[in-house]
Amino acid sequence: MGKVFAGTIARKEIVNIDGTVLGELENVRFEVQTGKLEDLVVKPDSELNRIKYREDGKFVLIPFSSVVAVKDYIVVDESRAIKKGD
């Protein structure tokens, strides 16, 4: 994936590969020591089944490693975004 400025992805919709809306990007978590992006902090869509995802209060966490594209939407591979064991 190429370089993208943080300001260009703020408030973008997060969708899975099938185009289902998961929510809206609220923030990004990263490892302070390494600068490695870890999670997208997502304000979930009201229709989203949150039980499949790691949660942080009213937000769901989607691993950055599941991001496959950033254009008009942030596209994630949902199979890599759900909690382990599900």
N, C-alpha and C positions, 0 to 999 in steps of 0.2 A: 504494500500500500504506500502511496506517495505521501508527501508532507501535507498537512492540513493545519491551519491556524485554529486555535481553540474558539476564537470568536465566530468562526464560520459554522461551527457545529452546535453552538448554544441554542437550546430550545428545539432542535431538530427532532422529528418523529423517529422513533425506533421501530423498525418492522422486521419480521422474520423473512426468510427466503420466499415464502409463499405470499408475502405482501400483507400479512395480518399485522395490524398495529399493536405493538406491545406497550407503547407509552411515549413520553417526551423526555429528552435528555435534560436532566436537572443539573448534574455536575459530573466530574470525573475524579476518580481516586487514583493516586499514584504513589509509588514507593519513594519516600523522600531521599533515601541514601543513593538509590540508583537512577531515579527518574522514570523507571519503568511504569507504564500505564497498567493499572490492575483492573479497575471496574468502571463501568458506566453506572452512574446513579440515576435511576429512571423513575419519573413520576408515572406510575402505571395507568394504562387505559382502564376505564371503569369496567370493561368487559373482561379484563385479563384475569386468568386463574392464577393468582399469586402463589398458591401453595407449591408450585413447581420451582420457584425461584428463591434464592437467598434474599432475605429482607433486612432492611435497616429502617426501622420506624415505618413511616408511610411510603417509603421508597423500596424498589426492588433493585438488586445488584446484578448486573450482567457483565460477565468477564470480558475484558477488552479483547482477549484472545478469540472470542466468538465473532468479532466484527469482520465481515467479509467485503464491505463496500461502504464508502461515504460519498454521497452525491446529494441529491435532493432529500434523501432519507439516509439514516444509518441502518444498514442491513446487517442482521446477525444470523448466524447459524444457530437456531434455537436448540439443536441437539447438543451443542457445546455450552449453552447458556443455563440449562436447568441444573438443579441440585444433583450432586452425585447420588447414585442409588435409585433415582427415579426413572 
